Amino acid sequence: MLPLKEEKDGVSFKVRVQPRASKNQLAGLFEDALRVRLTAPPVDGEANEACRAFLADLLSVGRGQVEILSGLTGRNKVVKIKGVSISEVQKRLP
């Protein structure tokens, strides 16, 4: 199960991004992070924006509610979903 951390204005968790995949999809867990495959290349922030858009769609929130807290230049990221609770995130993740 994905470890989720309650923040004062949302929920944060770790994400492991695999850029240049054949399609955008969840790929299970990698250690303690949600593994996400994205078609976007890891240049000029394209993979970060694709990650934000994918998670926003997956969790039924606006793109502005998804913030990358750390890992802007690497595969391992910590993201925060603003305005949701842990139980909401758990319900929306497959």
C-alpha positions as CSV (number, residue, x, y, z in Angstrom):
1,M,0.0,0.0,0.0
2,L,1.2,3.5,-0.9
3,P,2.3,5.5,2.2
4,L,0.4,8.8,2.2
5,K,1.3,11.8,4.4
6,E,-1.4,14.2,5.7
7,E,-0.4,17.8,5.1
8,K,-2.3,20.9,6.5
9,D,-3.8,21.6,3.1
10,G,-3.7,18.2,1.3
11,V,-1.9,14.9,1.0
12,S,1.6,14.1,-0.2
13,F,3.2,10.9,-1.5
14,K,6.2,9.7,-3.5
15,V,6.1,9.1,-7.2
16,R,8.6,7.2,-9.4
17,V,8.4,8.5,-13.0
18,Q,9.4,6.5,-16.1
19,P,9.5,9.0,-19.1
20,R,9.3,8.0,-22.7
21,A,6.9,5.1,-22.1
22,S,4.6,3.7,-24.8
23,K,1.6,5.2,-22.9
24,N,0.6,7.1,-19.8
25,Q,-0.3,4.6,-17.1
26,L,0.1,3.5,-13.5
27,A,2.6,0.6,-13.1
28,G,2.1,-0.3,-9.5
29,L,4.5,0.5,-6.6
30,F,8.2,0.9,-6.7
31,E,9.6,0.5,-3.1
32,D,7.4,3.1,-1.3
33,A,6.5,5.2,-4.4
34,L,3.7,5.1,-6.9
35,R,5.2,4.1,-10.3
36,V,3.9,6.2,-13.2
37,R,4.8,5.7,-16.9
38,L,4.6,8.8,-19.1
39,T,5.0,9.3,-22.8
40,A,6.6,12.7,-22.3
41,P,10.4,13.0,-22.6
42,P,12.4,14.2,-19.5
43,V,13.4,17.6,-21.1
44,D,12.3,21.1,-20.4
45,G,9.9,20.0,-17.7
46,E,7.7,18.1,-20.1
47,A,7.6,15.0,-17.9
48,N,6.8,17.0,-14.8
49,E,3.9,18.7,-16.5
50,A,2.7,15.3,-17.9
51,C,3.0,13.9,-14.3
52,R,0.9,16.7,-12.9
53,A,-1.8,16.3,-15.6
54,F,-1.9,12.5,-15.3
55,L,-2.2,12.6,-11.5
56,A,-4.9,15.4,-11.7
57,D,-6.9,13.3,-14.1
58,L,-6.4,10.1,-12.1
59,L,-7.5,11.7,-8.8
60,S,-10.3,13.9,-10.3
61,V,-8.8,17.2,-9.2
62,G,-7.6,20.3,-11.1
63,R,-4.1,20.4,-12.5
64,G,-3.4,23.4,-10.2
65,Q,-4.0,21.2,-7.1
66,V,-1.1,18.9,-8.0
67,E,2.3,20.3,-6.9
68,I,5.7,18.7,-7.2
69,L,7.4,19.4,-3.9
70,S,10.8,17.8,-4.8
71,G,12.5,15.9,-7.5
72,L,11.9,18.3,-10.4
73,T,15.1,17.0,-12.2
74,G,14.9,13.3,-11.3
75,R,12.7,10.3,-11.5
76,N,11.9,10.2,-7.8
77,K,9.4,12.9,-6.8
78,V,7.3,13.9,-3.9
79,V,3.9,15.3,-5.0
80,K,1.2,17.1,-3.0
81,I,-2.5,17.0,-3.9
82,K,-4.1,20.1,-2.4
83,G,-7.6,20.1,-1.0
84,V,-8.1,16.4,-0.5
85,S,-7.9,14.0,2.4
86,I,-6.1,10.7,2.7
87,S,-9.3,8.7,2.4
88,E,-10.2,10.5,-0.8
89,V,-6.9,9.7,-2.4
90,Q,-7.1,6.1,-1.3
91,K,-10.6,5.8,-2.9
92,R,-9.4,7.2,-6.2
93,L,-6.2,5.3,-6.5
94,P,-6.7,1.8,-8.1
